[in-house]
């Protein structure tokens, strides 16, 4: 892969997230193709972070629109908080998968 090319999954991730509004200490982002399944978990993990003041989401029209995630920080960067929460969820999913596979073998 050439230096100027991005991995396909990176380009796909960029298409899924769109920053709707960003201020110092807060961000509102649209997450394409997701629903309550991911957003409920994500907001829960975000709220476990003591630096997060508010983490919530809305789905304006359930069948026709993408959810909007809102994160407001007491301190720190909201995008970094979202990245950290997503990494924590990914690790939890991987651990679950390993435990599940070990249990059924």
C-alpha positions in Angstrom: 0.0 0.0 0.0 1.4 3.4 -0.9 2.1 6.0 1.8 -0.7 8.2 0.7 -3.3 5.4 0.7 -5.4 4.7 3.8 -6.5 1.3 4.9 -10.1 0.6 3.7 -11.4 0.3 7.3 -10.0 3.8 8.1 -11.9 5.3 5.2 -15.0 3.4 6.2 -14.8 4.7 9.8 -14.4 8.2 8.5 -17.7 7.8 6.5 -19.5 6.6 9.7 -18.7 9.5 11.9 -19.5 13.1 11.2 -18.8 15.9 13.6 -22.0 18.0 13.7 -20.8 20.5 16.3 -17.6 20.9 18.3 -16.9 23.4 21.0 -14.2 23.5 23.7 -15.1 20.6 25.9 -18.1 19.2 24.0 -18.9 17.4 20.8 -22.0 16.4 18.9 -21.5 13.7 16.3 -23.6 11.7 13.9 -22.8 8.0 13.8 -24.1 6.5 10.5 -25.7 3.0 10.5 -25.8 2.5 14.3 -28.7 2.3 16.7 -29.5 1.9 20.4 -27.4 -1.3 20.6 -24.1 0.5 20.3 -25.1 3.9 21.5 -26.5 2.7 24.8 -23.3 0.8 25.6 -21.1 3.7 24.4 -22.9 6.3 26.6 -22.7 3.9 29.6 -18.9 3.5 29.2 -18.5 7.2 28.6 -20.4 8.0 31.9 -17.9 5.7 33.8 -15.2 8.3 32.9 -15.0 10.8 35.8 -14.0 13.5 33.3 -17.3 13.2 31.3 -20.0 15.5 32.5 -22.8 14.4 30.0 -23.0 11.6 27.5 -26.3 11.1 25.8 -27.7 10.4 22.3 -30.8 10.9 20.3 -32.3 9.3 17.2 -34.5 12.0 15.7 -36.5 9.6 13.5 -36.0 6.0 14.4 -36.4 4.5 11.0 -34.8 7.2 8.8 -32.0 8.9 10.7 -28.7 8.2 12.3 -28.1 8.7 16.0 -26.5 11.9 17.3 -24.1 11.4 20.2 -23.5 14.3 22.5 -20.5 14.3 25.0 -19.7 17.2 27.3 -16.5 17.1 29.4 -15.7 18.4 32.9 -12.1 18.4 31.7 -10.3 16.9 28.7 -11.1 16.3 25.0 -14.5 14.8 24.2 -13.2 13.1 21.0 -10.4 11.4 23.0 -13.0 10.3 25.6 -15.1 8.7 22.8 -12.0 7.0 21.3 -11.1 5.6 24.8 -14.6 4.4 25.4 -14.8 2.7 21.9 -11.4 1.0 22.6 -12.8 -0.3 26.0 -15.9 -1.7 24.3 -13.8 -3.4 21.7 -11.6 -5.0 24.3 -14.7 -6.1 26.2 -16.2 -7.6 23.1 -13.0 -9.4 22.3 -12.8 -10.8 25.8 -16.4 -12.0 25.6 -15.7 -13.7 22.3 -12.7 -15.5 23.7 -14.6 -16.6 26.8 -17.5 -17.8 24.7 -15.3 -19.8 22.3 -13.5 -21.4 25.2 -16.8 -22.3 26.9 -18.3 -24.0 23.8 -15.2 -26.0 22.8 
